[in-house]
């Protein structure tokens, strides 16, 4: 029996969980920025969420097979943007990094959008290999495909965003046919490379190294490199079981917690709404990820499954690193919490990734 594309096949339970996270985000940004220069940012977040929903619905209507056919052109275009953003007077510089291209009142961050391009590009590459065992040459090509844009983003410098490209590669290799011997060799090689990069001092700047190690013992420099982690731990710990209440956080409202509406929004949530509030958000994230994995399992073909699992890999990595950063288990890398942290590029990427997953789901029975 022939089936046609219909929004009845849209994953509405997944959408309801996403909207729940977005609602909590807007409320938390509002309370975390009261009486500060950022106090209207919750309105901007609503704008980005509505825009994200619009592009998600539009993205879900375009057959993902056509997107995969087109993605080499998108890859080339965004590689060009990553080069352009490094040029002085063209790339917009803020907070010591040149990451944006200014388009009128809007700041366009190519590195965030590149994540979606890499998810599609990786799906195309490994699907064309047919799911067979990978050769070392094919693995090397996959590394180059991810590694070149990653190095360009590191050059900005933007360590956090560049790290989010790694789980896309890992998911692609795992689903694309890598064997355990190859995986073991790659892990050993990665340890050697990371050690070499760390000791060379060419790719990582001193302040980036300090941020990566300060979480181990923030008390060594509580007013410098350890300040963010220290204040975050105080905020989360003082929230207790039920929290201090919306707008009542001493660390958040006292302006001790850095950028509570962005990278450290989970710390602000923990202070205001305690362990219970944080647990509810984590359960929502867990449910979203499990729903996406279920959709990958029911995908009509390998490219569809690779697209969804690429999105799952990035979202899982971002959630784990951001939450780990807030509670002092991970280094501070500036990775936002998906759908919760303030920021247009991050919100739009997440909705586009969800749109790609919806795209695959809606075509399970279409012929």
C-alpha positions as CSV (number, residue, x, y, z in Angstrom):
1,X,0.0,0.0,0.0
2,X,1.4,3.4,-1.0
3,X,1.9,5.9,1.8
4,X,2.3,9.7,1.4
5,X,4.1,12.2,3.6
6,X,1.9,13.5,6.4
7,X,2.4,15.4,9.6
8,X,0.5,12.6,11.3
9,X,3.9,10.8,11.1
10,X,5.6,13.7,12.9
11,X,7.0,12.7,16.3
12,X,4.6,14.8,18.4
13,X,5.7,13.2,21.8
14,X,9.3,14.2,21.0
15,X,8.1,17.7,20.0
16,X,6.2,18.1,23.3
17,X,9.4,17.3,25.3
18,X,11.4,19.7,23.2
19,X,8.8,22.5,23.9
20,X,8.9,21.7,27.6
21,X,12.7,22.2,27.6
22,X,12.3,25.5,25.7
23,X,9.6,26.7,28.1
24,X,11.9,26.1,31.1
25,X,14.7,27.8,29.2
26,X,12.8,31.0,28.6
27,X,11.6,31.1,32.2
28,X,15.1,30.5,33.5
29,X,16.7,33.1,31.3
30,X,14.1,35.6,32.5
31,X,14.8,35.0,36.2
32,X,18.5,34.7,35.8
33,X,18.8,38.1,34.0
34,X,16.4,40.1,36.2
35,X,17.8,43.7,36.8
36,X,20.8,43.1,34.6
37,X,21.8,44.4,31.2
38,X,20.6,41.0,29.8
39,X,17.1,41.3,31.2
40,X,15.4,41.3,27.8
41,X,17.2,38.2,26.5
42,X,14.3,35.9,27.3
43,X,12.3,37.7,24.6
44,X,15.1,37.2,22.1
45,X,15.2,33.5,23.1
46,X,11.5,33.2,22.3
47,X,12.2,34.7,18.9
48,X,14.9,32.2,18.2
49,X,12.8,29.3,19.4
50,X,9.9,30.3,17.1
51,X,12.4,30.7,14.3
52,X,13.9,27.3,15.1
53,X,10.5,25.7,15.0
54,X,9.7,27.2,11.6
55,X,13.0,26.0,10.1
56,X,12.5,22.6,11.7
57,X,9.1,22.1,10.1
58,X,10.4,23.4,6.7
59,X,13.5,21.1,7.0
60,X,11.4,18.1,7.7
61,X,9.5,18.5,4.4
62,X,12.6,18.2,2.2
63,X,13.5,14.6,1.5
64,X,16.7,13.8,3.3
65,X,18.0,11.9,0.3
66,X,18.0,15.2,-1.6
67,X,19.8,16.9,1.3
68,X,22.4,14.2,1.2
69,X,22.9,14.7,-2.5
70,X,23.3,18.5,-2.0
71,X,25.5,18.4,1.1
72,X,28.9,18.5,-0.7
73,X,28.0,21.9,-2.0
74,X,27.0,23.0,1.5
75,X,30.3,21.6,2.9
76,X,32.3,23.6,0.4
77,X,30.2,26.8,1.2
78,X,30.7,26.5,4.9
79,X,34.4,25.7,4.6
80,X,34.6,29.0,2.7
81,X,32.7,30.8,5.5
82,X,35.1,29.3,8.1
83,X,38.0,30.8,6.2
84,X,36.3,34.2,5.7
85,X,35.5,34.5,9.4
86,X,39.2,34.5,10.2
87,X,39.9,37.5,8.0
88,X,40.2,40.8,10.1
89,X,37.5,43.4,9.4
90,X,35.2,40.7,8.0
91,X,35.0,38.2,10.9
92,X,33.3,39.8,13.9
93,X,35.5,39.5,17.0
94,X,34.0,39.3,20.6
95,X,35.3,37.9,23.9
96,X,38.7,37.4,22.4
97,X,37.5,35.2,19.5
98,X,36.7,35.8,15.9
99,X,33.7,33.4,15.3
100,X,31.0,35.4,13.6
101,X,30.1,37.1,10.4
102,X,27.9,40.2,10.9
103,X,24.9,40.4,8.7
104,X,23.2,43.7,9.7
105,X,21.9,43.2,13.2
106,X,22.4,39.4,13.1
107,X,25.6,37.6,14.0
108,X,26.0,34.5,11.9
109,X,28.2,31.8,13.4
110,X,29.3,29.3,10.6
111,X,30.9,26.9,13.1
112,X,27.5,26.1,14.6
113,X,25.8,25.4,11.3
114,X,28.8,23.4,10.2
115,X,27.8,20.7,12.7
116,X,24.6,20.0,10.7
117,X,26.6,19.9,7.5
118,X,29.0,17.4,9.0
119,X,26.2,15.2,10.2
120,X,24.7,15.0,6.7
121,X,28.2,14.8,5.0
122,X,29.2,11.9,7.4
123,X,25.9,10.1,6.7
124,X,26.5,10.4,2.9
125,X,30.1,9.2,3.1
126,X,29.5,6.1,5.2
127,X,26.2,5.2,3.5
128,X,28.0,5.2,0.1
129,X,30.5,2.7,1.6
130,X,27.5,0.3,2.1
131,X,28.1,-0.5,5.8
132,X,31.0,-2.9,5.0
133,X,34.2,-3.1,7.0
134,X,36.2,0.1,6.6
135,X,39.8,0.3,5.2
136,X,42.4,2.5,6.7
137,X,42.2,4.8,3.7
138,X,38.5,5.3,4.2
139,X,39.0,6.0,7.8
140,X,41.7,8.5,6.9
141,X,39.3,10.3,4.5
142,X,36.7,10.5,7.3
143,X,39.2,12.0,9.6
144,X,40.2,14.6,7.0
145,X,36.6,15.5,6.3
146,X,36.0,16.3,10.0
147,X,39.5,17.4,10.9
148,X,40.0,20.2,8.5
149,X,36.9,22.3,9.6
150,X,37.8,21.4,13.2
151,X,41.2,23.0,12.8
152,X,39.7,26.1,11.3
153,X,37.3,26.5,14.2
154,X,40.2,25.9,16.7
155,X,42.0,28.8,14.9
156,X,39.2,31.3,15.8
157,X,39.8,30.2,18.6
158,X,36.7,28.2,19.6
159,X,37.7,25.0,21.5
160,X,34.2,24.1,22.6
161,X,32.5,24.1,19.2
162,X,35.4,22.3,17.6
163,X,35.1,19.5,20.1
164,X,31.5,18.9,19.2
165,X,32.6,17.7,15.7
166,X,34.4,14.7,17.3
167,X,31.2,12.8,18.3
168,X,29.9,13.1,14.7
169,X,33.0,11.3,13.5
170,X,32.8,8.7,16.3
171,X,29.2,7.9,15.5
172,X,29.9,7.7,11.8
173,X,32.8,5.3,12.3
174,X,30.9,3.1,14.8
175,X,27.9,2.7,12.5
176,X,29.9,2.8,9.3
177,X,31.8,-0.5,10.0
178,X,35.0,0.1,12.0
179,X,36.3,-3.0,13.8
180,X,37.6,-3.3,17.3
181,X,41.3,-3.5,16.3
182,X,41.0,-0.3,14.3
183,X,39.2,1.4,17.1
184,X,41.9,0.4,19.6
185,X,44.7,1.7,17.4
186,X,42.8,5.0,16.9
187,X,42.2,5.4,20.6
188,X,45.9,4.9,21.3
189,X,46.8,7.3,18.5
190,X,44.4,9.9,19.9
191,X,46.0,9.7,23.3
192,X,49.4,10.3,21.7
193,X,48.2,13.2,19.5
194,X,46.4,14.9,22.4
195,X,49.5,14.6,24.5
196,X,51.6,16.1,21.7
197,X,49.2,18.9,21.1
198,X,49.1,19.7,24.8
199,X,52.9,19.8,25.2
200,X,53.6,21.7,21.9
201,X,51.5,24.7,22.8
202,X,50.8,25.5,19.1
203,X,47.1,24.7,18.9
204,X,45.9,25.5,22.5
205,X,46.5,28.9,24.0
206,X,47.7,29.2,27.6
207,X,44.2,30.4,28.8
208,X,42.6,27.4,27.1
209,X,44.9,25.1,28.9
210,X,44.1,26.8,32.2
211,X,40.4,26.5,31.6
212,X,40.8,22.8,30.8
213,X,42.6,22.0,34.0
214,X,41.1,24.5,36.5
215,X,38.1,22.2,37.2
216,X,40.3,19.7,38.9
217,X,41.1,22.0,41.8
218,X,39.3,25.4,41.4
219,X,40.6,26.5,44.9
220,X,44.1,26.9,43.5
221,X,43.0,30.1,41.7
222,X,39.5,30.9,43.0
223,X,39.5,34.4,41.6
224,X,41.1,33.5,38.2
225,X,40.9,30.3,36.2
226,X,38.9,28.5,38.9
227,X,36.3,31.3,39.5
228,X,33.6,30.0,37.1
229,X,33.7,26.5,38.4
230,X,33.9,27.7,42.1
231,X,30.8,29.9,41.7
232,X,28.9,27.2,39.8
233,X,29.5,24.7,42.5
234,X,28.4,27.1,45.2
235,X,25.2,27.9,43.2
236,X,24.3,24.2,42.6
237,X,25.2,23.2,46.2
238,X,23.2,26.0,47.8
239,X,20.1,25.0,45.8
240,X,19.6,21.9,47.9
241,X,16.6,19.7,47.2
242,X,13.9,22.2,46.2
243,X,16.0,25.3,45.4
244,X,15.8,28.9,46.7
245,X,12.9,29.9,44.4
246,X,12.7,31.7,41.1
247,X,14.7,34.9,41.2
248,X,16.0,34.2,44.7
249,X,19.4,32.8,44.0
250,X,22.2,34.6,45.8
251,X,24.9,33.5,43.3
252,X,22.8,34.1,40.2
253,X,21.0,37.3,41.2
254,X,24.1,38.5,43.1
255,X,26.1,38.5,39.8
256,X,28.6,36.0,41.1
257,X,27.7,33.3,38.7
258,X,29.2,34.1,35.2
259,X,26.8,34.3,32.2
260,X,24.0,32.5,34.0
261,X,21.7,32.8,30.9
262,X,24.2,31.0,28.6
263,X,26.9,28.5,29.5
264,X,26.0,28.2,33.2
265,X,22.2,28.2,32.9
266,X,22.1,24.7,34.5
267,X,23.8,26.1,37.6
268,X,21.2,28.9,37.8
269,X,18.5,26.3,37.4
270,X,20.1,24.2,40.2
271,X,20.3,27.2,42.6
272,X,16.7,28.4,42.0
273,X,14.9,25.0,41.6
274,X,17.3,22.6,43.4
275,X,17.9,18.9,42.7
276,X,14.3,18.3,41.8
277,X,14.3,21.0,39.1
278,X,17.6,19.8,37.7
279,X,16.5,16.2,37.7
280,X,13.3,17.0,35.7
281,X,15.4,18.7,33.0
282,X,17.8,15.8,32.9
283,X,14.9,13.3,32.5
284,X,13.5,15.4,29.7
285,X,16.9,15.3,27.9
286,X,17.1,11.5,28.5
287,X,13.6,11.0,27.1
288,X,14.5,13.1,24.0
289,X,17.6,11.1,23.3
290,X,15.9,7.8,23.8
291,X,13.1,8.9,21.4
292,X,15.7,9.9,18.8
293,X,17.5,6.5,19.1
294,X,14.1,4.8,18.7
295,X,13.5,6.8,15.5
296,X,17.0,5.8,14.2
297,X,16.2,2.1,14.8
298,X,13.0,2.4,12.7
299,X,14.7,4.4,9.9
300,X,14.0,3.2,6.3
301,X,17.7,3.0,5.4
302,X,21.3,3.4,6.6
303,X,21.6,7.1,5.6
304,X,18.5,8.0,7.7
305,X,19.9,6.1,10.7
306,X,23.3,7.8,10.4
307,X,21.7,11.2,10.3
308,X,19.7,10.7,13.5
309,X,22.6,9.1,15.3
310,X,24.9,11.9,14.3
311,X,22.4,14.3,15.9
312,X,22.2,12.1,19.0
313,X,26.0,12.0,19.3
314,X,26.3,15.8,19.2
315,X,23.4,16.5,21.6
316,X,24.6,13.8,24.1
317,X,28.1,15.3,24.0
318,X,26.9,18.8,24.6
319,X,24.6,17.8,27.4
320,X,27.2,15.7,29.1
321,X,30.0,18.3,28.8
322,X,27.8,21.3,29.9
323,X,26.3,19.6,32.9
324,X,29.7,18.1,33.8
325,X,31.2,21.5,33.6
326,X,28.6,23.0,35.9
327,X,29.1,20.4,38.6
328,X,32.9,20.4,38.4
329,X,33.4,17.1,36.6
330,X,34.4,18.5,33.2
331,X,36.6,21.4,32.0
332,X,35.0,24.8,31.1
333,X,34.9,24.8,27.3
334,X,32.0,27.1,26.5
335,X,29.7,24.4,25.1
336,X,26.1,25.5,25.5
337,X,23.3,23.3,26.9
338,X,21.0,22.5,23.9
339,X,17.7,24.4,23.9
340,X,18.4,25.8,27.4
341,X,21.4,28.1,26.9
342,X,20.7,31.5,25.3
343,X,22.0,31.9,21.8
344,X,20.5,32.0,18.3
345,X,23.0,29.8,16.4
346,X,22.9,27.1,19.0
347,X,19.1,27.0,19.1
348,X,18.7,27.0,15.4
349,X,21.3,24.2,15.0
350,X,19.4,22.1,17.5
351,X,16.1,22.6,15.8
352,X,17.6,21.8,12.4
353,X,19.1,18.6,13.8
354,X,15.7,17.7,15.2
355,X,14.1,18.6,11.8
356,X,16.6,16.2,10.1
357,X,15.5,13.5,12.6
358,X,11.8,14.2,11.9
359,X,12.6,14.1,8.2
360,X,13.8,10.6,8.5
361,X,11.0,9.5,10.7
362,X,8.3,10.9,8.4
363,X,9.6,8.9,5.5
364,X,9.7,5.4,7.1
365,X,6.7,4.3,5.1
366,X,6.8,6.7,2.1
367,X,7.4,5.2,-1.3
